Amino acid sequence: MKYSNIKSPFIKTQLKKTNWADRRYIDDLIHLHNFMIKGVNSYIAANLFSDLKFRYQEEYLKLIQEDIKLNPNEKRVKIYPKIINYLSKRNKNNNQSIKDDVNIEFLLKKDWTKSGGMF
């Protein structure tokens, strides 16, 4: 059975909080955790893993922290600090990009009205 074989305490906790109608969330976390533990073996799996990491960034970081505690001697644990650093930099860049887009939009609106355009 799929749900009774969950090894991650974090996913088990999320399962208890999630309704059956929202089971895709738990399924996605199970896939994400399996990719973390077993690795990726195809192009399609790599795309799915990348998508899941992006969609569930907070959960991914929690699974990383959990994996570090539960499996401290595993080889994959050594790369986790690099991943955490990368995700934090990416979030900062995304936030800056959003701010830049808002500023550009404000300046364009100002220029539009100054040039006689209707608001």
PASEBA-1860 file (N, C-alpha, C; in nm, 3 decimals):
! residues 119
1> MKYSNIKS> 0.083/-0.119/0.000/0.000/0.000/0.000/0.087/0.125/0.000 ~ 0.041/0.222/-0.067/0.116/0.345/-0.090/0.130/0.431/0.035 ~ 0.021/0.452/0.106/0.023/0.547/0.218/0.070/0.483/0.348 ~ 0.054/0.355/0.363/0.099/0.289/0.485/0.250/0.265/0.485 ~ 0.316/0.280/0.369/0.460/0.260/0.360/0.540/0.390/0.365 ~ 0.477/0.499/0.405/0.547/0.628/0.412/0.649/0.622/0.526 ~ 0.773/0.656/0.494/0.882/0.652/0.593/0.904/0.788/0.660 ~ 0.873/0.895/0.593/0.902/1.029/0.641/0.801/1.073/0.748
9> PFIKTQLK> 0.851/1.110/0.866/0.761/1.163/0.970/0.690/1.292/0.925 ~ 0.759/1.375/0.847/0.698/1.498/0.799/0.579/1.469/0.709 ~ 0.594/1.375/0.618/0.485/1.341/0.526/0.371/1.275/0.604 ~ 0.403/1.195/0.704/0.299/1.134/0.786/0.217/1.242/0.858 ~ 0.286/1.344/0.907/0.217/1.455/0.974/0.127/1.529/0.875 ~ 0.177/1.553/0.755/0.098/1.621/0.653/-0.022/1.536/0.611 ~ -0.004/1.405/0.608/-0.113/1.313/0.573/-0.228/1.327/0.673 ~ -0.195/1.339/0.800/-0.298/1.353/0.904/-0.376/1.483/0.890
17> KTNWADRR> -0.314/1.584/0.829/-0.378/1.716/0.813/-0.451/1.731/0.680 ~ -0.438/1.633/0.591/-0.487/1.647/0.455/-0.610/1.562/0.431 ~ -0.709/1.620/0.363/-0.831/1.548/0.326/-0.803/1.455/0.208 ~ -0.891/1.357/0.193/-0.879/1.263/0.082/-0.887/1.335/-0.052 ~ -0.969/1.438/-0.061/-0.985/1.512/-0.186/-0.855/1.582/-0.227 ~ -0.769/1.611/-0.131/-0.642/1.678/-0.157/-0.525/1.581/-0.155 ~ -0.550/1.456/-0.185/-0.446/1.353/-0.177/-0.332/1.373/-0.276 ~ -0.355/1.452/-0.380/-0.248/1.477/-0.478/-0.128/1.544/-0.410
25> YIDDLIHL> -0.156/1.628/-0.311/-0.049/1.693/-0.235/0.040/1.588/-0.169 ~ -0.021/1.492/-0.106/0.056/1.385/-0.039/0.127/1.300/-0.143 ~ 0.061/1.269/-0.252/0.125/1.192/-0.360/0.248/1.265/-0.412 ~ 0.236/1.396/-0.429/0.351/1.475/-0.476/0.465/1.473/-0.375 ~ 0.431/1.482/-0.246/0.537/1.476/-0.144/0.605/1.340/-0.142 ~ 0.527/1.235/-0.162/0.584/1.100/-0.167/0.681/1.089/-0.285 ~ 0.641/1.139/-0.401/0.729/1.138/-0.519/0.855/1.220/-0.492 ~ 0.838/1.337/-0.435/0.952/1.424/-0.404/1.050/1.352/-0.312
33> HNFMIKGV> 0.998/1.290/-0.207/1.084/1.220/-0.112/1.153/1.101/-0.178 ~ 1.081/1.028/-0.261/1.142/0.914/-0.330/1.255/0.959/-0.422 ~ 1.236/1.070/-0.492/1.343/1.122/-0.577/1.464/1.161/-0.494 ~ 1.438/1.217/-0.376/1.549/1.256/-0.289/1.628/1.134/-0.242 ~ 1.558/1.028/-0.207/1.621/0.910/-0.151/1.683/0.820/-0.260 ~ 1.606/0.793/-0.364/1.649/0.697/-0.466/1.720/0.759/-0.585 ~ 1.703/0.889/-0.603/1.765/0.955/-0.716/1.673/0.958/-0.837 ~ 1.723/1.017/-0.944/1.648/1.033/-1.068/1.714/0.948/-1.175
41> NSYIAANL> 1.632/0.874/-1.251/1.692/0.783/-1.349/1.647/0.806/-1.493 ~ 1.576/0.916/-1.517/1.536/0.945/-1.655/1.512/1.095/-1.671 ~ 1.501/1.137/-1.793/1.476/1.277/-1.825/1.340/1.321/-1.772 ~ 1.239/1.238/-1.788/1.105/1.271/-1.742/1.103/1.281/-1.590 ~ 1.169/1.189/-1.523/1.176/1.193/-1.378/1.249/1.319/-1.331 ~ 1.353/1.359/-1.403/1.426/1.482/-1.367/1.336/1.604/-1.381 ~ 1.253/1.608/-1.486/1.160/1.719/-1.502/1.057/1.722/-1.390 ~ 1.004/1.605/-1.354/0.906/1.598/-1.247/0.969/1.639/-1.114
49> FSDLKFRY> 1.089/1.592/-1.087/1.160/1.628/-0.964/1.182/1.779/-0.957 ~ 1.224/1.838/-1.066/1.245/1.982/-1.071/1.115/2.058/-1.046 ~ 1.008/2.012/-1.108/0.877/2.075/-1.090/0.831/2.064/-0.945 ~ 0.847/1.948/-0.886/0.805/1.928/-0.746/0.888/2.014/-0.651 ~ 1.018/2.023/-0.676/1.103/2.107/-0.591/1.059/2.252/-0.598 ~ 1.022/2.298/-0.716/0.979/2.437/-0.732/0.842/2.459/-0.669 ~ 0.749/2.367/-0.692/0.612/2.382/-0.643/0.604/2.372/-0.491 ~ 0.685/2.287/-0.432/0.680/2.263/-0.286/0.814/2.296/-0.222
57> QEEYLKLI> 0.856/2.420/-0.236/0.987/2.461/-0.185/0.998/2.446/-0.033 ~ 0.896/2.491/0.039/0.900/2.482/0.185/0.904/2.336/0.230 ~ 0.821/2.254/0.169/0.817/2.113/0.205/0.950/2.045/0.171 ~ 1.007/2.083/0.057/1.136/2.027/0.016/1.244/2.059/0.118 ~ 1.246/2.183/0.165/1.344/2.220/0.268/1.322/2.143/0.398 ~ 1.197/2.122/0.434/1.168/2.043/0.555/1.210/1.897/0.537 ~ 1.188/1.843/0.419/1.232/1.705/0.392/1.385/1.696/0.394 ~ 1.452/1.799/0.346/1.598/1.801/0.352/1.645/1.800/0.498
65> QEDIKLNP> 1.586/1.888/0.579/1.625/1.894/0.721/1.598/1.761/0.790 ~ 1.487/1.701/0.759/1.454/1.571/0.816/1.554/1.464/0.773 ~ 1.590/1.465/0.646/1.684/1.366/0.593/1.822/1.383/0.656 ~ 1.862/1.506/0.680/1.991/1.532/0.745/1.992/1.471/0.885 ~ 1.882/1.485/0.957/1.874/1.430/1.094/1.865/1.278/1.094 ~ 1.785/1.222/1.003/1.763/1.077/1.004/1.875/0.998/0.939 ~ 1.943/1.056/0.841/2.047/0.985/0.766/2.174/1.070/0.757 ~ 2.237/1.100/0.868/2.350/1.194/0.863/2.472/1.143/0.787
73> NEKRVKIY> 2.485/1.014/0.768/2.605/0.959/0.704/2.587/0.933/0.554 ~ 2.473/0.964/0.499/2.448/0.941/0.357/2.525/1.042/0.272 ~ 2.566/1.000/0.154/2.641/1.087/0.063/2.559/1.207/0.017 ~ 2.429/1.186/-0.004/2.345/1.295/-0.055/2.332/1.410/0.045 ~ 2.351/1.383/0.173/2.336/1.486/0.275/2.443/1.595/0.258 ~ 2.557/1.559/0.202/2.665/1.657/0.185/2.630/1.766/0.085 ~ 2.541/1.738/-0.009/2.506/1.837/-0.111/2.392/1.929/-0.064 ~ 2.322/1.893/0.041/2.207/1.972/0.086/2.238/2.118/0.119
81> PKIINYLS> 2.349/2.149/0.184/2.377/2.292/0.209/2.386/2.374/0.080 ~ 2.440/2.314/-0.026/2.447/2.383/-0.154/2.307/2.407/-0.209 ~ 2.219/2.309/-0.194/2.083/2.322/-0.243/2.008/2.431/-0.165 ~ 2.024/2.431/-0.034/1.958/2.532/0.049/2.006/2.671/0.011 ~ 2.136/2.687/-0.009/2.193/2.816/-0.049/2.137/2.859/-0.185 ~ 2.130/2.765/-0.279/2.078/2.795/-0.412/1.932/2.840/-0.405 ~ 1.850/2.769/-0.326/1.709/2.805/-0.316/1.690/2.943/-0.253 ~ 1.770/2.975/-0.152/1.757/3.106/-0.089/1.798/3.217/-0.185
89> KRNKNNNQ> 1.904/3.195/-0.264/1.945/3.294/-0.364/1.838/3.310/-0.472 ~ 1.780/3.198/-0.515/1.677/3.204/-0.618/1.555/3.280/-0.568 ~ 1.517/3.259/-0.442/1.403/3.331/-0.386/1.432/3.480/-0.378 ~ 1.554/3.516/-0.340/1.590/3.658/-0.333/1.586/3.720/-0.473 ~ 1.637/3.649/-0.571/1.635/3.700/-0.709/1.492/3.714/-0.760 ~ 1.405/3.618/-0.727/1.266/3.627/-0.769/1.197/3.746/-0.705 ~ 1.223/3.769/-0.576/1.163/3.884/-0.508/1.210/4.014/-0.569 ~ 1.338/4.023/-0.602/1.392/4.144/-0.664/1.332/4.165/-0.802
97> SIKDDVNI> 1.314/4.058/-0.876/1.255/4.066/-1.009/1.111/4.117/-1.002 ~ 1.037/4.070/-0.904/0.899/4.116/-0.886/0.896/4.264/-0.853 ~ 0.985/4.308/-0.764/0.993/4.450/-0.730/1.028/4.534/-0.852 ~ 1.122/4.485/-0.932/1.160/4.557/-1.054/1.042/4.568/-1.151 ~ 0.966/4.460/-1.165/0.850/4.461/-1.254/0.746/4.563/-1.207 ~ 0.724/4.571/-1.077/0.628/4.667/-1.022/0.676/4.809/-1.049 ~ 0.805/4.834/-1.028/0.860/4.968/-1.053/0.848/5.008/-1.200 ~ 0.876/4.915/-1.290/0.866/4.942/-1.434/0.720/4.972/-1.470
105> EFLLKKDW> 0.630/4.893/-1.415/0.487/4.913/-1.442/0.443/5.052/-1.394 ~ 0.488/5.092/-1.276/0.455/5.225/-1.223/0.508/5.335/-1.314 ~ 0.632/5.321/-1.358/0.691/5.423/-1.446/0.620/5.428/-1.582 ~ 0.581/5.312/-1.635/0.509/5.310/-1.761/0.371/5.375/-1.749 ~ 0.301/5.350/-1.639/0.171/5.414/-1.617/0.186/5.566/-1.607 ~ 0.289/5.608/-1.535/0.315/5.751/-1.519/0.343/5.814/-1.656 ~ 0.424/5.750/-1.736/0.457/5.799/-1.869/0.332/5.799/-1.959 ~ 0.250/5.698/-1.944/0.126/5.687/-2.022/0.035/5.806/-1.996
113> TKSGGMF> 0.009/5.833/-1.868/-0.080/5.944/-1.835/-0.018/6.077/-1.871 ~ 0.113/6.091/-1.855/0.182/6.214/-1.890/0.173/6.240/-2.041 ~ 0.168/6.133/-2.120/0.160/6.147/-2.266/0.017/6.165/-2.315 ~ -0.079/6.170/-2.223/-0.217/6.193/-2.260/-0.303/6.069/-2.266 ~ -0.249/5.956/-2.229/-0.325/5.833/-2.230/-0.429/5.830/-2.118 ~ -0.538/5.758/-2.140/-0.644/5.747/-2.040/-0.607/5.640/-1.939 ~ -0.643/5.666/-1.817/-0.615/5.571/-1.710/-0.740/5.498/-1.673
END
